[in-house]
Amino acid sequence: MQKSNDPQVIANLINCLSILENNTFELYTNLAEKIGLPIVKSIFIHIAIDSHKHSMALKCVAEKIGKPHKNPKNCEKHVGEVWRTIERISREITRKARINQADWPDLLEKLAALESVVGEEYYMLVELKTLQMMAKEINQMHRVDLSNFESIFLRIIQEEETHRALIEKVKRTLVKSKDKKQRAPIVKYQQPDSWNKPMPPTL
């Protein structure tokens, strides 16, 4: 993540984060459509809704700070590896008609890592005091109190942590589902042709 005290640069960065969250929303929505287990589908829909909410909130923040580019070309440069990670995972999911059980271990590891990196991006933005350093200048220029924005980032960080916990729940759910299938009794019938024979007379 690039660092700067220029309000316009910060506005563009936050706008890129808004687009990133919208891409995340589309990723989880696509996932939810390709998984059969209802509980897993509902978890992914929950994360998708949160991501859409983050996207809208960040867009508002960016527009309050400056005038972000409507069609930014350098978001990958601004945001870094997390941008490329979402693009890779989205391409993988798009190529599949359904998400098979064999795909889940690798995919869930990638999603857990993704949520961790996204959370770190927001944490860095808060911890570096970037917005606080700019607060006086921006308040004078735009009459915007940036202390309100910090609470938005902290809330997003908390929700990203919740997303990681939900992905761990998905892992446990899928393991239980797999174990249940493996423990299901298998009945082997001997001489199935004998079923067509007449029943012996009753006494």
C-alpha positions as CSV (number, residue, x, y, z in Angstrom):
1,M,0.0,0.0,0.0
2,Q,1.4,3.4,-1.0
3,K,1.7,6.1,1.6
4,S,1.2,9.8,1.1
5,N,-0.1,12.9,2.8
6,D,-1.6,14.2,-0.4
7,P,-5.5,14.2,0.0
8,Q,-5.9,13.3,-3.7
9,V,-3.6,10.4,-3.5
10,I,-5.4,9.1,-0.3
11,A,-8.8,9.6,-2.1
12,N,-7.6,7.5,-5.0
13,L,-6.2,4.8,-2.6
14,I,-9.4,4.5,-0.7
15,N,-11.4,4.5,-3.9
16,C,-9.2,1.5,-5.0
17,L,-10.0,-0.2,-1.8
18,S,-13.7,0.4,-2.5
19,I,-13.3,-1.3,-5.9
20,L,-11.3,-4.1,-4.2
21,E,-14.2,-4.7,-1.9
22,N,-16.6,-4.7,-4.8
23,N,-14.5,-7.4,-6.5
24,T,-14.5,-9.3,-3.3
25,F,-18.3,-9.1,-3.2
26,E,-18.5,-10.5,-6.7
27,L,-16.0,-13.3,-5.8
28,Y,-18.1,-14.5,-2.8
29,T,-21.4,-14.1,-4.7
30,N,-20.0,-16.3,-7.5
31,L,-18.8,-18.9,-4.9
32,A,-22.2,-19.0,-3.2
33,E,-23.8,-19.8,-6.6
34,K,-21.5,-22.8,-7.1
35,I,-21.7,-24.6,-3.8
36,G,-24.5,-26.9,-2.8
37,L,-24.3,-27.0,1.0
38,P,-26.9,-24.4,2.3
39,I,-24.9,-23.4,5.4
40,V,-21.7,-22.8,3.3
41,K,-23.8,-20.8,0.8
42,S,-25.3,-18.7,3.5
43,I,-21.8,-17.9,5.0
44,F,-20.5,-16.8,1.6
45,I,-23.5,-14.6,1.0
46,H,-22.9,-13.0,4.4
47,I,-19.3,-12.2,3.5
48,A,-20.4,-10.9,0.1
49,I,-23.0,-8.5,1.8
50,D,-20.3,-7.2,4.2
51,S,-17.9,-6.7,1.3
52,H,-20.5,-4.7,-0.7
53,K,-21.2,-2.6,2.4
54,H,-17.5,-1.9,2.8
55,S,-17.3,-0.9,-0.8
56,M,-20.1,1.6,-0.5
57,A,-18.7,3.1,2.8
58,L,-15.1,3.4,1.3
59,K,-16.5,5.1,-1.8
60,C,-18.2,7.7,0.4
61,V,-15.0,8.3,2.3
62,A,-12.9,8.7,-0.9
63,E,-15.4,11.2,-2.3
64,K,-15.4,13.2,1.0
65,I,-11.6,13.5,1.0
66,G,-11.1,14.4,-2.7
67,K,-12.2,13.6,-6.2
68,P,-11.0,10.1,-6.9
69,H,-10.6,8.9,-10.5
70,K,-13.7,7.2,-11.7
71,N,-11.8,4.7,-13.7
72,P,-8.5,4.2,-11.9
73,K,-5.7,2.4,-13.8
74,N,-3.2,2.0,-11.0
75,C,-5.2,0.2,-8.3
76,E,-3.0,-2.9,-8.5
77,K,0.0,-0.6,-7.9
78,H,-1.8,1.2,-5.0
79,V,-3.2,-1.8,-3.2
80,G,-0.6,-4.5,-4.0
81,E,-0.7,-8.2,-3.8
82,V,-4.2,-8.5,-2.4
83,W,-5.5,-7.0,-5.7
84,R,-3.7,-9.7,-7.7
85,T,-4.8,-12.4,-5.3
86,I,-8.5,-11.6,-5.7
87,E,-8.0,-11.6,-9.5
88,R,-6.4,-15.0,-9.4
89,I,-9.0,-16.6,-7.2
90,S,-11.8,-15.0,-9.3
91,R,-10.4,-16.5,-12.5
92,E,-10.2,-19.9,-10.8
93,I,-13.8,-19.8,-9.7
94,T,-15.1,-18.5,-13.1
95,R,-13.6,-21.4,-14.9
96,K,-15.6,-23.9,-12.8
97,A,-19.2,-24.7,-13.3
98,R,-19.4,-26.1,-9.8
99,I,-17.0,-26.2,-6.8
100,N,-16.2,-29.8,-6.2
101,Q,-15.2,-31.3,-2.8
102,A,-11.6,-31.8,-4.0
103,D,-11.3,-28.1,-4.8
104,W,-12.1,-26.9,-1.2
105,P,-8.9,-27.4,0.8
106,D,-6.8,-25.3,-1.5
107,L,-9.5,-22.7,-2.1
108,L,-10.3,-22.2,1.6
109,E,-6.6,-21.7,2.4
110,K,-6.5,-19.0,-0.3
111,L,-9.6,-17.3,1.0
112,A,-8.3,-17.3,4.6
113,A,-5.0,-15.8,3.5
114,L,-7.0,-13.2,1.4
115,E,-9.1,-12.1,4.3
116,S,-6.0,-11.8,6.5
117,V,-4.1,-9.6,4.0
118,V,-7.2,-7.4,3.4
119,G,-7.5,-6.8,7.1
120,E,-3.8,-6.0,7.3
121,E,-4.2,-3.4,4.6
122,Y,-6.8,-1.5,6.6
123,Y,-4.8,-2.0,9.8
124,M,-1.8,-0.4,8.2
125,L,-3.9,2.6,7.1
126,V,-5.0,3.2,10.6
127,E,-1.8,2.5,12.4
128,L,0.3,4.6,10.1
129,K,-1.9,7.6,11.2
130,T,-2.1,8.6,7.6
131,L,-5.5,10.0,7.9
132,Q,-4.8,11.7,11.3
133,M,-1.7,13.4,9.8
134,M,-3.9,14.9,7.1
135,A,-6.9,15.6,9.4
136,K,-6.2,19.3,10.0
137,E,-5.5,20.1,6.4
138,I,-8.5,18.2,5.1
139,N,-10.8,19.7,7.7
140,Q,-9.7,23.2,6.7
141,M,-10.1,22.4,3.0
142,H,-13.2,20.3,3.0
143,R,-14.7,20.7,6.4
144,V,-14.5,16.9,6.9
145,D,-13.8,15.4,10.3
146,L,-11.6,12.4,9.6
147,S,-11.9,11.0,13.1
148,N,-15.3,9.6,11.9
149,F,-13.5,7.8,9.1
150,E,-11.1,6.0,11.4
151,S,-14.1,4.2,13.1
152,I,-15.1,3.0,9.6
153,F,-11.7,1.3,9.0
154,L,-11.7,-0.2,12.5
155,R,-15.2,-1.7,11.9
156,I,-14.0,-3.1,8.6
157,I,-10.9,-4.6,10.3
158,Q,-13.3,-6.3,12.9
159,E,-15.5,-7.7,10.1
160,E,-12.5,-9.0,8.2
161,E,-11.6,-10.9,11.4
162,T,-15.1,-12.3,11.5
163,H,-14.8,-13.4,7.9
164,R,-11.6,-15.4,8.7
165,A,-13.6,-17.1,11.6
166,L,-16.4,-17.9,9.2
167,I,-14.0,-19.4,6.7
168,E,-12.7,-21.6,9.5
169,K,-16.3,-22.6,10.2
170,V,-16.7,-23.5,6.5
171,K,-13.6,-25.8,6.8
172,R,-15.1,-27.6,9.8
173,T,-18.5,-27.9,8.1
174,L,-16.9,-29.5,5.0
175,V,-14.8,-31.9,7.1
176,K,-17.9,-33.0,9.0
177,S,-19.8,-33.4,5.7
178,K,-17.0,-35.5,4.3
179,D,-16.7,-37.7,7.4
180,K,-20.4,-38.2,7.5
181,K,-20.4,-39.5,3.9
182,Q,-17.4,-41.8,4.7
183,R,-19.2,-43.3,7.8
184,A,-22.4,-44.0,5.9
185,P,-23.1,-47.7,6.0
186,I,-22.7,-49.6,2.7
187,V,-25.0,-52.5,2.3
188,K,-23.8,-55.3,0.0
189,Y,-26.5,-57.6,-1.1
190,Q,-25.7,-61.2,-1.9
191,Q,-27.4,-62.8,-4.9
192,P,-29.8,-60.1,-5.9
193,D,-31.4,-62.4,-8.4
194,S,-32.8,-64.4,-5.5
195,W,-35.2,-61.5,-4.8
196,N,-37.3,-62.5,-7.7
197,K,-38.0,-66.0,-6.3
198,P,-41.4,-66.7,-4.7
199,M,-41.6,-66.3,-0.9
200,P,-41.8,-69.6,1.0
201,P,-45.3,-70.5,2.3
202,T,-46.2,-69.3,5.7
203,L,-47.1,-71.8,8.4
